[in-house]
Amino acid sequence: MEYLNQKAIIASIVYSLIGIVILVISFVAIEKLAPENLWKKIVDEQNMALAIMAAGFMLAVAFIVGMASHG
């Protein structure tokens, strides 16, 4: 019995790449909609609350993409 199906591995890689692209696009969209530069606030000013909010957003999008690609 073949445990590593080549087609399944390729599909997983493709879905992972699509998920990463969607995650980046959605973060850039939130960045554009926000009144201030979120990345600057997180990195330069070390705004912990904003970093936690961004991490929660990324986890939520990752769960959505993961469930959508998993079936």
C-alpha positions in Angstrom: 0.0 0.0 0.0 1.4 3.4 -1.0 1.2 5.9 1.9 2.7 8.8 0.0 0.5 9.6 -3.0 2.4 11.9 -5.3 -0.8 13.5 -6.5 -1.9 14.3 -2.9 1.5 15.8 -2.1 1.5 18.0 -5.1 -2.1 19.1 -4.3 -1.1 19.9 -0.7 1.8 22.0 -1.9 -0.4 23.9 -4.4 -3.1 24.5 -1.8 -0.4 25.7 0.7 1.0 28.2 -1.8 -2.5 29.4 -2.7 -3.2 29.8 1.0 -0.1 31.8 1.6 -0.9 34.1 -1.3 -4.4 34.7 0.0 -3.1 35.4 3.5 -0.6 38.0 2.1 -3.2 39.6 -0.1 -5.7 39.8 2.8 -3.1 41.4 5.1 -2.1 43.9 2.5 -5.8 44.8 2.0 -6.2 45.3 5.8 -3.1 47.4 5.7 -4.5 49.6 3.0 -7.9 50.0 4.8 -6.4 50.9 8.1 -6.0 54.6 8.9 -2.3 54.2 9.9 0.6 52.0 8.8 0.1 48.8 10.8 3.4 47.3 10.1 5.3 50.4 11.2 3.3 50.5 14.4 4.0 46.8 15.1 7.7 46.9 14.3 8.9 50.4 15.2 6.6 51.3 18.0 6.3 47.7 19.3 2.5 47.9 19.7 1.8 44.5 21.3 -2.0 44.8 21.1 -1.8 45.5 17.4 0.6 42.6 16.9 -1.8 40.3 18.7 -4.7 41.5 16.5 -2.7 41.0 13.4 -1.8 37.5 14.5 -5.4 36.6 15.3 -6.4 37.9 11.8 -3.7 35.8 10.2 -4.8 32.7 12.1 -8.4 33.2 11.2 -7.6 33.5 7.5 -5.3 30.5 7.8 -8.1 28.4 9.3 -10.6 29.5 6.7 -8.2 28.7 3.8 -7.2 25.4 5.4 -10.7 24.3 5.8 -11.7 25.4 2.3 -8.8 23.5 0.8 -9.3 20.4 2.9 -12.8 19.9 1.8 
